[in-house]
Amino acid sequence: MSWHRSLSLWCFPALLSCSWLSSIDAVAITRIFDNESGDNDWFNSVNWHHDGNPADTDVLAVGGGDTATTSQNVIISNDGSITINDAGTDVTWSNLNVGLFGVGNLLIQSGARVNGFFASAGTAVGSDGTIVLDGNGTEWDAGQLITIGGVERV
């Protein structure tokens, strides 16, 4: 019986520390796409200043006429953001989710161009996705389908 009690007392702090660790939020990192590898791959960690793959919580920037592409799903959530700017900058995603979980922001400006097949903004309950296009020559070719707040737009 005493062994059982001592095990229970030992487990309680372990459970408490595990629940504390799981409540830590992901830390946002500011990353700038520099296409260092020359392959234009959005998910090639070498292409991001502060090496590492971009996360949905990061503050991301693409500009300076760079081209970035991916056929993978790109998610901006949990206070993450992407800014795409400058004429000649061209970004292509096959599927973009802005604010899928929590808040996400996408700013396309200053003559940048974005291409995508599917795009959604703020579609989950309690989510907030904002997409802003600003400036002369700025383009967004959404391709197939845009879903805003759970409502499909073609």
N, C-alpha and C positions, 0 to 999 in steps of 0.2 A: 504494500500500500504506500509506503513512504517513497519507493522508487517512482510510482505513478505520479505522486504529487511533485516530486522534484523535476520530472520530465515536463509536467504541465507548466511549472514556473519557468523552466528553461525555454519552452516553446512560445510563451507569451511575448517576451521581448523580440524573438525572431519574427513572429507574425507581425508585430507592431512595426519593426524596421522594414519588413517587406512591403507593408501597405504604405509606409512613408515613401519608399523608393518608387513605387508605382504611381504616386501622385505628382512626381516631379515632371514639369512640362518640358517638352523638347526646346532646346535653345536655338533660336534663329541665328543663322549665319548669313552675312552679306557676301554674295558670290557674284563675280563679274565674268561673263562668258568672254574668253579671249581666243578660243579656237586654236590653242597652242599646238594641238596634234595635227591640225590641218584637215581633219576629217568631217568637220561640221556637226559632229554627233552630240546632241543635247545631253545624253547620259554618259559621255566619256568624261570621267572625273578629271583627266588632264586638261580638258578644255575650260575648266572653271578656276579662276583665281581664288585661292583658298581651296586647293585641290580637294575634290570629293564630289560625289554625285549630288545634284540639287535635291533638297527635300521640300515637301509641301509647306513647311514652316519658314523657309528661308526667304530672304530679301534678295531677289535675283535681278540682274541687269544685263541686257544685250544691246550693243550699239556699235558705233564706229564703222558701220558698213559690213559687219560680220554676218555670216549665214549660219543658222543653227537648224537642225532637222532631227526628228525622231518619229518612229512609227509606234512608240510606246505611249501609254497614257501619261499625261502631265496633269498633276493636281496642285492647285494653289489653295491652301486652307490653313486653319489655325493661325491666323494673322500673317500668313505668307503673302508675298507680292512679287509680281514681275513687271519690270519697266523695259519696254522696247522702244529705242529711239534712234534717230538719225536716218537721213535719206540713204538708201542703199542697204540698210539692215533688213534682212529677210529671214523670218522664222517660220518653220513649217512643223505642225503637229498633226497627228492623225486624230487624236482625241484630247480635248482640253476640258478640265473641270475647274471652274473658278468658284471658290467658296463651297466646296463639296461638304466639308466638315467645318463649321465655324465660319470665319471671315476670310475671304480671299480677294485680292485686287489685281487687276491687269490694266496697265496703262500703255497704250500704243500711241506714239507721238512723233512729231518732227519729221514726217515723211517716211517712217518705217513701214514695213509691209509684213503682215501675218497671214499665213495660209493654214487652213485646217479642214478636216473632213467633218468631224463632230465637235460641237462646243456646248457647254452648259454653264449656267451661272445661278448660284443660290437655289439648287433644286431639292436639297434635303431639308427636312423640317428643322427650323432654327438656324439655317445657314444664311449667309449673306455674301453674294458674289457680285462684284462690281467690275464692269469693263468700260473703260473710257478710251475713246479715240479723239486725238487732239492734233490740230495743225494741218497745214496745206500738204497735200500729197500723201497723207497717212492713209493706209488701206488695210482692210481686213476682209479677206476672201474666205468666208466660213464654209464654203463647199456644199455640204449635204444638209446638215440639220443643226439648228440652234435651239436649245431648250433653256428658257429663262423662268425661274421660279416654278418649275414643274410643267410649264406650258410650252409645247413644241412650236417652233417657228420654222417655216421652210422658205 
